[in-house]
Amino acid sequence: MLRPNKHSHPDQTVLAAATVLLAELRRKRAVPYADLRAVLDKASRGSDFLFTPAVSLLYLLGLVEYRATTDLFEYAGK
């Protein structure tokens, strides 16, 4: 499911969305939920449905943490 195939548009995959989100998180270290969602929408129009799977992938890889009290995503990598 994560690997693109010949029918996948390169900008409409979970890996591409996760790359965009990770670049923003590495640059700012902490980004509010709404701002991170807007970054993905700006990078690739119509990719709203990829936000949740991309954040889930980054969380499973241990690269992002969510702070519910401040509604922020924080970069947790090295």
Secondary structure, 3 states (H helix, E strand, C coil): CCCCCCCCCCCCCHHHHHHHHHHHHHHHCEEEHHHHHHHHHHHCCCCHHHHHHHHHHHHHCCCEEEECCCCEEEECCC
